[in-house]
């Protein structure tokens, strides 16, 4: 049988309804533990000699459905679900490095990932370098004998800078280094890093995968051996597991991922055109901009250009905050990928933990706003933003 298209697999993939009494929707196994038929079965499962569920921290049927589905969507061998995106990031990095090892990281990484890197450095002597990933020779120069992972976001939050996954992966493979890609901004619908040579993918599933602003979750996809090792060591012992109900919410959200992402992308393209014509807006960064210096790369490794736009207002921090405070339809909130359009101020919100000098290197100044374009009427979104911009004299 031919493999179904991704849009179909989002709805039907890895779900045998006849095993669940013909239920159209995924059942929710809201249980903390599972009973055994006898003591011998319990012994066999704990010894790993028999498959089956033991305790929901170690595995749950609803969570398993989600893990199998995300692995299929990302074209990977296995998936693993976590209680947050940072749970996924931290578990993967902890599994890849030991004390004294080194990580190369794309410049402009998410603020909490930066905080995790600082924690790993101060407590466990794991070193890291934040570097631009746009030059193969420079990447090669920055690799050390102790480099165990290259960690990249693409597009990078919030500057929208892209990283050529295929080019980085080629360098990494020649040096036996694992490439980890945070694919949150794109979701499997817009970008599939494993097919471009990456080894492991992480998601904040809170964002586009969930899509409704009602769940905190993380996902990882990679080789089965690696994922199983993370499951039975880092995740099991630290405990950042996803609840069955949250897994059920993500399974529900995935059914509409394709149609939601199409609308996010269409609305973002519309707003980019409007923002480009406004006199009080400057330095718009959006991969769909034909003048964006990485526009061709975006066309090559992304299906569409995404639902995020960052731009600077004509003024300082106070002016940026005044613009935000004047919005009514657009909500002031961190996160992204929700049905609602959201705006945030990276310098004082998501990236406030990053030292100012590092923020400036990343291209995050105090007039920069990041817009997560929602599913509302694009005309209504624009009218709200246009009205807010009128406060700038």
HELIX and SHEET records of a PDB file:
HELIX    1   1 UNK A    6  UNK A   12  1                                   7    
HELIX    2   2 UNK A   17  UNK A   20  5                                   4    
HELIX    3   3 UNK A   39  UNK A   47  1                                   9    
HELIX    4   4 UNK A   61  UNK A   73  1                                  13    
HELIX    5   5 UNK A   85  UNK A   96  1                                  12    
HELIX    6   6 UNK A  111  UNK A  124  1                                  14    
HELIX    7   7 UNK A  136  UNK A  142  1                                   7    
HELIX    8   8 UNK A  165  UNK A  174  1                                  10    
HELIX    9   9 UNK A  187  UNK A  190  1                                   4    
HELIX   10  10 UNK A  193  UNK A  196  5                                   4    
HELIX   11  11 UNK A  224  UNK A  230  1                                   7    
HELIX   12  12 UNK A  231  UNK A  235  3                                   5    
HELIX   13  13 UNK A  236  UNK A  238  1                                   3    
HELIX   14  14 UNK A  244  UNK A  254  1                                  11    
HELIX   15  15 UNK A  257  UNK A  276  1                                  20    
HELIX   16  16 UNK A  295  UNK A  301  1                                   7    
HELIX   17  17 UNK A  317  UNK A  326  1                                  10    
HELIX   18  18 UNK A  356  UNK A  362  1                                   7    
HELIX   19  19 UNK A  378  UNK A  389  1                                  12    
SHEET    1   A 7 UNK A  78  UNK A  82  0                                        
SHEET    2   A 7 UNK A 218  UNK A 222 -1                                        
SHEET    3   A 7 UNK A 200  UNK A 204 -1                                        
SHEET    4   A 7 UNK A 178  UNK A 182  1                                        
SHEET    5   A 7 UNK A 147  UNK A 153  1                                        
SHEET    6   A 7 UNK A 102  UNK A 106  1                                        
SHEET    7   A 7 UNK A 127  UNK A 131  1                                        
SHEET    1   B 5 UNK A 281  UNK A 285  0                                        
SHEET    2   B 5 UNK A 308  UNK A 313 -1                                        
SHEET    3   B 5 UNK A 368  UNK A 372 -1                                        
SHEET    4   B 5 UNK A 342  UNK A 344 -1                                        
SHEET    5   B 5 UNK A 331  UNK A 332  1                                        
END                                                                             
